[in-house]
Amino acid sequence: MIKPRTFLLTIALVLAVAIPRIGLGQIAPDISPFTASYPAVALAGFLWGLGPAILALLCSTAVA
């Protein structure tokens, strides 16, 4: 069973990746907005399973 804590950690992981990506967008605007999201989605899936990986994908899409 997936604990609610894993969903909070997934959101924190996506935010930890998105905040530097927003700053990097100011320096190099031609980089794909989803480049930094791939490791976050893969790590969430590897550590916590499919549900948190889908949440990471949706949150990454919303942030980008």
DSSP file (Angstrom, degrees, kcal/mol; ACC not computed):
  #  RESIDUE AA STRUCTURE BP1 BP2  ACC     N-H-->O    O-->H-N    N-H-->O    O-->H-N    TCO  KAPPA ALPHA  PHI   PSI    X-CA   Y-CA   Z-CA
    1    1 A M              0   0    0      0, 0.0     2,-0.4     0, 0.0     0, 0.0   0.000 360.0 360.0 360.0 137.7    0.0    0.0    0.0
    2    2 A I        -     0   0    0      2,-0.0    47,-0.0     3,-0.0    46,-0.0  -0.675 360.0-137.5 -84.1 128.7    1.3    3.4   -0.9
    3    3 A K    >>  -     0   0    0     -2,-0.4     3,-1.2     1,-0.1     4,-0.7  -0.553  16.2-122.4 -84.5 149.4    1.6    5.8    2.0
    4    4 A P  H 3> S+     0   0    0      0, 0.0     4,-1.5     0, 0.0     3,-0.5   0.787 109.1  69.0 -60.6 -26.2    0.4    9.4    1.8
    5    5 A R  H 3> S+     0   0    0      1,-0.2     4,-2.4     2,-0.2     5,-0.2   0.846  91.6  59.0 -61.6 -33.2    4.0   10.5    2.7
    6    6 A T  H <> S+     0   0    0     -3,-1.2     4,-1.9     1,-0.2    -1,-0.2   0.853 102.8  52.2 -66.8 -32.7    5.3    9.2   -0.6
    7    7 A F  H  X S+     0   0    0     -4,-0.7     4,-2.1    -3,-0.5    -1,-0.2   0.888 109.9  48.6 -69.9 -37.6    3.0   11.6   -2.5
    8    8 A L  H  X S+     0   0    0     -4,-1.5     4,-2.2     2,-0.2    -2,-0.2   0.898 111.6  49.7 -66.3 -40.0    4.3   14.5   -0.5
    9    9 A L  H  X S+     0   0    0     -4,-2.4     4,-2.2     2,-0.2    -2,-0.2   0.859 108.6  53.7 -66.1 -34.5    7.8   13.4   -1.1
   10   10 A T  H  X S+     0   0    0     -4,-1.9     4,-2.3     2,-0.2    -2,-0.2   0.921 109.2  47.3 -64.9 -44.0    7.0   13.2   -4.8
   11   11 A I  H  X S+     0   0    0     -4,-2.1     4,-2.4     1,-0.2    -2,-0.2   0.902 112.4  50.4 -64.3 -40.1    5.7   16.7   -4.9
   12   12 A A  H  X S+     0   0    0     -4,-2.2     4,-2.3     2,-0.2    -1,-0.2   0.881 109.4  51.7 -64.5 -37.4    8.8   17.9   -3.0
   13   13 A L  H  X S+     0   0    0     -4,-2.2     4,-1.3     2,-0.2    -2,-0.2   0.920 110.1  47.9 -64.2 -44.5   11.0   16.1   -5.5
   14   14 A V  H  X S+     0   0    0     -4,-2.3     4,-2.5     1,-0.2     3,-0.2   0.906 113.0  48.2 -64.4 -41.3    9.3   17.7   -8.5
   15   15 A L  H  X S+     0   0    0     -4,-2.4     4,-2.3     1,-0.2    -1,-0.2   0.879 107.2  56.3 -66.7 -36.5    9.6   21.2   -6.8
   16   16 A A  H  < S+     0   0    0     -4,-2.3    -1,-0.2     1,-0.2    -2,-0.2   0.800 115.0  39.1 -64.7 -27.5   13.3   20.5   -6.1
   17   17 A V  H  X S+     0   0    0     -4,-1.3     4,-1.2    -3,-0.2    -2,-0.2   0.816 115.0  52.4 -87.2 -34.7   13.8   19.9   -9.8
   18   18 A A  H  X S+     0   0    0     -4,-2.5     4,-2.2     2,-0.2     5,-0.2   0.854 100.0  59.9 -74.8 -35.7   11.5   22.7  -11.1
   19   19 A I  H  X S+     0   0    0     -4,-2.3     4,-1.6     1,-0.2    -1,-0.2   0.942 109.9  40.7 -64.1 -48.4   12.9   25.6   -9.1
   20   20 A P  H  > S+     0   0    0      0, 0.0     4,-2.4     0, 0.0    -1,-0.2   0.859 112.4  58.1 -65.6 -30.7   16.4   25.4  -10.5
   21   21 A R  H  X S+     0   0    0     -4,-1.2     4,-1.7     2,-0.2    -2,-0.2   0.888 103.6  51.4 -65.2 -37.6   14.9   24.6  -14.0
   22   22 A I  H  X S+     0   0    0     -4,-2.2     4,-0.6     2,-0.2    -1,-0.2   0.911 111.9  47.0 -64.7 -41.7   13.0   27.9  -13.9
   23   23 A G  H >X S+     0   0    0     -4,-1.6     3,-0.8     1,-0.2     4,-0.8   0.870 109.8  53.1 -66.3 -36.1   16.3   29.7  -13.0
   24   24 A L  H 3X S+     0   0    0     -4,-2.4     4,-3.1     1,-0.2     3,-0.4   0.803  97.9  66.3 -68.4 -28.4   18.1   27.9  -15.8
   25   25 A G  H 3< S+     0   0    0     -4,-1.7    -1,-0.2     1,-0.2    -2,-0.2   0.771  96.9  55.2 -63.4 -25.4   15.4   29.0  -18.2
   26   26 A Q  H << S+     0   0    0     -3,-0.8    -1,-0.2    -4,-0.6    -2,-0.2   0.834 115.0  38.2 -74.0 -32.9   16.6   32.6  -17.7
   27   27 A I  H  < S+     0   0    0     -4,-0.8    -2,-0.2    -3,-0.4    -3,-0.1   0.908 134.1  18.3 -84.0 -46.1   20.2   31.6  -18.7
   28   28 A A    ><  +     0   0    0     -4,-3.1     3,-1.3     1,-0.1    -1,-0.2  -0.767  65.4 173.7-129.2  84.5   19.5   29.1  -21.5
   29   29 A P  T 3  S+     0   0    0      0, 0.0    -1,-0.1     0, 0.0    -4,-0.1   0.630  71.8  68.6 -71.0 -12.0   15.9   29.6  -22.8
   30   30 A D  T 3  S+     0   0    0      2,-0.1     2,-0.2     3,-0.0    -5,-0.1   0.481  73.9 106.5 -87.9  -0.5   16.3   27.1  -25.6
   31   31 A I  S <  S-     0   0    0     -3,-1.3    -3,-0.0    -7,-0.1     0, 0.0  -0.557  84.4 -99.2 -76.9 141.2   16.6   24.0  -23.4
   32   32 A S    >   -     0   0    0     -2,-0.2     3,-1.3     1,-0.1     4,-0.3  -0.329  24.3-134.5 -59.1 136.5   13.5   21.8  -23.3
   33   33 A P  T 3  S+     0   0    0      0, 0.0     3,-0.2     0, 0.0     4,-0.2   0.703 102.8  53.7 -68.4 -17.0   11.3   22.4  -20.3
   34   34 A F  T 3> S+     0   0    0      1,-0.2     4,-1.1     2,-0.1     3,-0.4   0.441  79.3  94.7 -96.4   0.2   10.9   18.7  -19.6
   35   35 A T  T <4 S+     0   0    0     -3,-1.3     3,-0.4     1,-0.3    -1,-0.2   0.903  89.6  42.2 -60.2 -43.2   14.7   17.9  -19.5
   36   36 A A  T  > S+     0   0    0     -4,-0.3     4,-0.7    -3,-0.2    -1,-0.3   0.690 107.1  64.4 -77.2 -17.5   14.9   18.2  -15.7
   37   37 A S  H  > S+     0   0    0     -3,-0.4     4,-2.4     1,-0.2     5,-0.3   0.765  84.1  73.6 -78.9 -25.3   11.6   16.4  -15.2
   38   38 A Y  H  X S+     0   0    0     -4,-1.1     4,-2.4    -3,-0.4     5,-0.2   0.928  98.0  45.4 -57.9 -48.4   12.8   13.0  -16.6
   39   39 A P  H  > S+     0   0    0      0, 0.0     4,-2.7     0, 0.0    -1,-0.2   0.872 111.7  53.4 -64.6 -33.1   15.0   12.1  -13.6
   40   40 A A  H  X S+     0   0    0     -4,-0.7     4,-2.3     2,-0.2    -2,-0.2   0.920 111.8  44.0 -66.6 -42.5   12.3   13.2  -11.1
   41   41 A V  H  X S+     0   0    0     -4,-2.4     4,-2.2     2,-0.2    -1,-0.2   0.915 116.0  47.6 -67.9 -42.7    9.7   11.0  -12.7
   42   42 A A  H  X S+     0   0    0     -4,-2.4     4,-2.4    -5,-0.3    -2,-0.2   0.906 113.2  47.9 -65.4 -41.1   12.1    8.0  -13.0
   43   43 A L  H  X S+     0   0    0     -4,-2.7     4,-2.7    -5,-0.2     5,-0.3   0.907 111.3  50.1 -68.0 -41.1   13.3    8.4   -9.4
   44   44 A A  H  X>S+     0   0    0     -4,-2.3     4,-2.5    -5,-0.2     5,-0.7   0.909 113.4  47.0 -62.5 -41.2    9.7    8.6   -8.1
   45   45 A G  H  X5S+     0   0    0     -4,-2.2     4,-0.9     3,-0.2    -2,-0.2   0.893 114.4  46.6 -66.7 -39.8    8.8    5.5  -10.1
   46   46 A F  H  <5S+     0   0    0     -4,-2.4    -2,-0.2    -5,-0.2    -1,-0.2   0.909 121.7  35.0 -69.6 -41.7   11.8    3.6   -9.0
   47   47 A L  H  <5S+     0   0    0     -4,-2.7    -2,-0.2    -5,-0.2    -3,-0.2   0.896 135.8  13.9 -81.0 -40.6   11.5    4.5   -5.3
   48   48 A W  H  <5S-     0   0    0     -4,-2.5     3,-0.2    -5,-0.3    -3,-0.2   0.539 100.0-118.5-122.4  -9.3    7.7    4.6   -4.7
   49   49 A G     X< -     0   0    0     -4,-0.9     4,-1.4    -5,-0.7    -1,-0.3  -0.552  49.1 -38.1 107.3-168.9    6.0    2.9   -7.7
   50   50 A L  H  > S+     0   0    0      2,-0.2     4,-2.5    -2,-0.2     5,-0.2   0.883 123.4  56.4 -69.1 -43.0    3.5    3.8  -10.4
   51   51 A G  H  > S+     0   0    0      1,-0.2     4,-2.1    -3,-0.2    -1,-0.2   0.946 111.4  41.6 -59.5 -52.6    1.2    6.1   -8.5
   52   52 A P  H  > S+     0   0    0      0, 0.0     4,-2.6     0, 0.0    -1,-0.2   0.837 112.5  56.6 -63.8 -31.1    3.8    8.6   -7.4
   53   53 A A  H  X S+     0   0    0     -4,-1.4     4,-2.2    -9,-0.3    -2,-0.2   0.905 107.8  47.2 -66.2 -40.1    5.4    8.4  -10.8
   54   54 A I  H  X S+     0   0    0     -4,-2.5     4,-2.4     2,-0.2    -1,-0.2   0.903 111.8  50.9 -66.5 -39.9    2.2    9.4  -12.4
   55   55 A L  H  X S+     0   0    0     -4,-2.1     4,-2.8    -5,-0.2     5,-0.2   0.913 109.9  50.1 -62.5 -41.9    1.8   12.3   -9.9
   56   56 A A  H  X S+     0   0    0     -4,-2.6     4,-2.5     2,-0.2    -2,-0.2   0.890 110.2  50.8 -62.8 -39.3    5.4   13.4  -10.7
   57   57 A L  H  X S+     0   0    0     -4,-2.2     4,-2.0     2,-0.2    -2,-0.2   0.927 113.0  44.7 -63.5 -45.2    4.5   13.4  -14.4
   58   58 A L  H  X S+     0   0    0     -4,-2.4     4,-2.0     2,-0.2    -2,-0.2   0.904 115.0  47.4 -67.7 -41.7    1.4   15.4  -13.9
   59   59 A C  H  X S+     0   0    0     -4,-2.8     4,-2.2     2,-0.2    -2,-0.2   0.893 111.2  51.6 -66.8 -39.0    3.1   17.9  -11.5
   60   60 A S  H  X S+     0   0    0     -4,-2.5     4,-2.2    -5,-0.2    -1,-0.2   0.887 109.6  50.1 -64.6 -38.2    6.1   18.3  -13.9
   61   61 A T  H  < S+     0   0    0     -4,-2.0    -1,-0.2     1,-0.2    -2,-0.2   0.894 110.8  49.3 -65.8 -39.5    3.7   19.0  -16.8
   62   62 A A  H  < S+     0   0    0     -4,-2.0    -2,-0.2     1,-0.2    -1,-0.2   0.875 113.2  46.5 -67.6 -36.7    1.9   21.6  -14.7
   63   63 A V  H  <        0   0    0     -4,-2.2    -2,-0.2     1,-0.2    -1,-0.2   0.874 360.0 360.0 -73.5 -37.0    5.2   23.3  -13.7
   64   64 A A     <        0   0    0     -4,-2.2    -1,-0.2    -5,-0.2    -2,-0.2   0.506 360.0 360.0 -70.8 360.0    6.6   23.3  -17.2
